């Protein structure tokens, strides 16, 4: 009888231990699941920050005057023949008041010339015009107001074969900080668009 009692006590203790272990396992599983969710959320936040930082990688400065935007637009063609490349700025002379400074650098391979031009100006809605503008450098740099009232910069090439260039911008005066996608690059044989 004592043996049966001891076995019954042992079974009861074993069941209690099993119940305690099962409860602990459930508690551990719950804690691990909660921590995994926390870690996954943290990783997602860090990935978003990294993605945002990569998007801003081309901006050097704190977005005040003098801030540089590197590689806001670029152009490449393996085609041949003469062409004009127009840069459509986001500034509209009927709607905006904003200054700009652009630097274009590259290589006109088939002309065996560097591409090196600077454009500055002021879209001034008070007059509905482009004022205080100047363009200098290689490839006949020209500034004009397009039919859509946007400011355009134009470069002319006698042979575009393997023509490559990049556009950098500087925030000047009351102008915007230009970012990738703000400038539209258009190849056309027309003098103005």
N, C-alpha and C positions, 0 to 999 in steps of 0.2 A: 504494500500500500504506500509506503514511503517513496518507493521508486516511482510509482504512478504519479504521486504528488510532485515529486521533483521534475518528472518529465512534463507534467502539466505546467509547472512554474516556468520551466525552460521554454516551452512553446509559447507561453504568454509573454515572456520577456523577449523572445525572438520576434513575435508579432509586433510588440511595442517598438522594438529597435527598427524593424522593417518600416513601420509607420513613420517613425522619426526620420529615417533615412529618406523615405519617399517625400516627406514634407520638405526636407533640406534640399533635395534634388529639385523640387518644384520651385523653391525659393531661389536657388542658384540659377536655374533656367530663366526665371523671371528677371533676375538681376542682370544676367548676361544679355538677354534680349533687350532690356532697357538700355544697357551700356552700348550695345551694338547700334541701336537707333541713334543714341547720342553721338557716337563716333561717326556714323554715316552722315548725320546732319552737319557735324563739324567739318568733315571732309568736303561736303557739297558747298558749304560756305567758303572754304578755302579755295576750292576750284573756281568759284564765282569771282573771288577777289583776284586770283591769278589771271583769269580770263579778262577781267576788267583792266588789270595792269598791262597785260599784253596788248589790249586795244589802245592803251595810252602810251605804249612804248615809244611811239614816234613823236611824242610831245616832250620837249625839253624846256622846263620852266614851270612856273606856278600859274600860268594863264594870264599873267599881267603883261604889260608892254615889254617887248623884247623876247617873249616866249617864241621858241622855234618849233615848227611842225615839219618833220622830216618825211619826205616821200609821200606827200599828200596826193600826188597823182604821178602817173608814169606812162610812157609810151614806148612801144617797140613794133617794128614792122620789118619783114623780110622782103616786102614788095619792092618794085622798082619804079623809076620815073619821078617826076616832080610832084610835089604836094605842098599843101599848107596844113598846119596843125593848129587848131583853135582850142584855147582853154576857156571854158565857160565858167565864170566865177558865180558864186551864190549871191552876189550883190546886184540888186536891181536899182537903177538910178531913179526910178519913179517911187520906190518904196523904202529904200534903205539910205542910211547915213553911215558910211563906213570906209575907213582907209584900208589899204592893202599893200603888201610888199611880197613879191614872188621872185624866187631865184630858180632858173631852169639850167640844169647841167646835164651834159651827155656827150654822145659821140655820133657824129654823122659819118659813118664808116665809108660809104662810097664817095663822099665828098672829101674824105680825109681831113675833116675839120672837127674841132670840139664844138659842142653846143653849149653856149654860155650867154645867157640873157637875164636881165633884171627888169621887172615891171613894178611900178609904183603908181598909186593914184587914189582917188577919193570919189566914191559913189555918193552923190549929194542930191538927195531928193528935193531939197529946197529949190534948187534950180532945175531939177530933173535931168541932170547931166553928170558926166564924168569930168572932174576938175583936178587940177594940180597933178596931172598925169605925166609920166615919162617912161620911155622904154629904151633900153640900150643893150648892145651886145651883138652877138652873131645872128645870122639868119633873118635879117630884117625884122626885128621885133616891133610889133605894132599893137597899140591899144585902141579899142573902139567899143561903141555901144551897139549891141545887136538889135535885130528887129523885135526881140522879146524884152528889150530894155535892160538886159543883163550886160555886165561888163565882160568883154572878151579880150584875151591876149592871143596874138597870132605870130607864128614863126613860119618862114617860107624856106623850102628845101628844093634844090635842083635835082637831087637823087636821093630817094628815101631808103635805098637798100641797106638793111641792117641798121636803121636809125633807132637809137635808144636814148631816152632822156628821162629825168626825174624832176619833179617840182617840189621845192621846199617853200615854206611860207614863214613870215615873221608877223607877230601881232604888233601893229603900230597904231598909235593914236587911239581912236575910238573904233577901230576895226575888230572883227571877230578873230578868234583862234580858229584857223582853218584846219580841218581834220580829213583823214582819208574818206573819200567819197563826196566831199564838198565841191570839188572841181571836176567838171566833166571834160574829157579830152575828146575832141572831134576832128577827124581827118576829112578834109574837103578841098576841092580845087577852087572853091569860091573865095573871094577876098573878104567878104563879111557874111555872117549868118543872121 
